[in-house]
């Protein structure tokens, strides 16, 4: 028998997930805008944009990403949807995880490097960062679409009995 939330618990977790997911989308929009300013702006403006992005990474991105992923996993495990029962949930989890890993390994490295030397920018790093942020934003909008429209399709694991 699968764990099922009572109505009040489900609403609390849904509230947490919707709020943190919306915050993640908003922060991603801001980070994308800042990365474009950094790529096309004057050196002083670019430096400020990258420094703000670094602060956003630490103060906003990390808490909202982790909160959104955790609340989504808890919510799916406590409802009829399950974490691996439907492809749309698996896709959302894969998108969120890929954003998290890419941000931790590559995007944060780019932001920190550009923030420290924005006055002497050369090369393609600013464009790479702007493209990375745009891809993150597209993936988050795709995850939002999946949440609203919930396309049909169950995974092969949906027929497996869930552990107690």
C-alpha positions in Angstrom: 0.0 0.0 0.0 1.4 3.4 -1.0 1.7 6.3 1.4 -1.2 8.7 0.8 -1.3 12.2 2.3 -4.4 13.3 4.1 -6.0 16.3 2.5 -4.4 18.9 4.7 -0.8 17.5 4.4 -1.3 17.2 0.6 -2.3 20.9 0.4 0.7 22.0 2.5 3.1 20.1 0.3 1.4 21.3 -2.8 1.6 24.9 -1.6 5.3 24.4 -0.8 6.0 22.9 -4.2 4.1 25.5 -6.2 5.7 28.3 -4.3 9.2 27.1 -4.6 8.8 26.1 -8.2 7.4 29.5 -9.1 10.3 31.1 -7.2 12.8 29.0 -9.2 11.2 30.0 -12.4 11.3 33.7 -11.4 14.9 33.5 -10.2 15.8 31.8 -13.5 14.2 34.6 -15.5 16.2 37.1 -13.5 19.5 35.1 -13.9 18.8 34.9 -17.7 18.3 38.7 -17.9 21.5 39.3 -15.9 23.5 37.0 -18.0 22.4 38.8 -21.2 23.3 42.1 -19.6 26.7 40.6 -18.7 27.2 39.4 -22.3 26.2 42.7 -24.1 26.7 45.4 -21.4 29.6 47.7 -20.8 32.3 46.2 -18.6 31.2 47.9 -15.4 27.6 46.9 -15.9 28.7 43.3 -16.9 30.8 43.1 -13.7 27.9 44.1 -11.6 25.5 41.7 -13.3 27.9 38.8 -12.7 28.4 39.7 -9.1 24.6 39.9 -8.6 24.3 36.5 -10.3 26.8 35.0 -7.9 24.8 36.4 -4.9 21.6 35.0 -6.5 23.3 31.6 -6.9 24.1 31.4 -3.2 21.1 33.1 -1.7 18.2 32.3 -4.0 19.0 29.6 -6.5 20.3 26.9 -4.2 17.5 27.1 -1.6 14.7 27.3 -4.3 16.1 24.5 -6.4 16.6 22.1 -3.5 13.2 23.1 -1.9 11.4 22.6 -5.2 13.0 19.2 -5.9 12.4 17.9 -2.4 8.8 19.2 -2.1 8.1 17.7 -5.6 9.4 14.3 -4.6 7.6 14.3 -1.3 4.4 15.4 -3.0 4.6 12.8 -5.7 5.3 10.0 -3.2 2.4 11.1 -1.0 -0.2 11.2 -3.8 -1.6 8.9 -6.4 0.9 10.1 -9.0 3.9 8.4 -7.5 7.5 9.3 -8.3 8.1 6.8 -11.1 4.5 6.0 -12.2 4.1 8.6 -14.9 6.5 9.8 -17.6 5.6 13.5 -17.0 6.9 13.2 -13.4 10.0 11.3 -14.4 10.7 14.0 -17.1 10.3 16.8 -14.5 12.6 15.1 -12.1 15.2 14.5 -14.9 15.0 18.1 -16.0 15.3 19.4 -12.5 18.3 17.1 -11.7 20.0 18.0 -15.0 19.6 21.7 -14.2 21.0 21.2 -10.7 24.0 19.2 -11.9 24.8 21.5 -14.8 24.5 24.6 -12.5 26.7 23.0 -9.8 29.4 21.8 -12.2 29.4 24.5 -15.0 27.2 27.5 -14.6 28.4 28.4 -11.1 32.0 28.1 -12.3 31.3 30.5 -15.2 29.5 33.0 -13.0 32.3 33.1 -10.4 35.0 33.4 -13.1 33.1 36.2 -14.9 32.3 38.0 -11.7 36.0 38.2 -10.8 37.2 39.3 -14.2 34.3 41.0 -16.0 36.5 44.1 -16.8 38.7 42.0 -19.1 36.1 39.8 -20.8 37.3 38.0 -23.9 36.1 34.8 -25.6 32.7 33.1 -25.6 32.1 32.6 -21.8 29.5 35.3 -21.5 27.6 33.9 -24.5 27.9 30.4 -23.1 26.5 31.5 -19.8 23.6 33.4 -21.4 22.8 30.3 -23.5 23.0 28.0 -20.4 20.6 30.3 -18.5 18.2 30.4 -21.5 18.2 26.6 -21.7 17.5 26.4 -17.9 14.6 28.8 -18.4 13.2 26.7 -21.3 13.4 23.5 -19.3 11.6 25.1 -16.3 8.8 26.3 -18.6 8.6 22.8 -20.0 8.4 21.4 -16.5 5.6 23.9 -15.8 3.8 22.8 -19.0 4.1 19.1 -17.9 2.7 20.0 -14.4 -0.4 21.6 -15.9 -1.2 19.3 -18.8 0.1 16.0 -17.3 0.4 14.1 -20.6 -0.7 10.5 -20.5 1.7 7.7 -20.4 2.7 5.4 -17.6 6.2 4.1 -17.1 7.1 0.4 -17.1 7.6 0.7 -13.4 4.0 1.7 -12.8 2.8 -1.9 -12.8 5.4 -2.8 -10.2 4.0 -3.1 -6.7 5.2 -0.3 -4.5 7.1 -1.3 -1.3 5.4 -0.9 2.0 
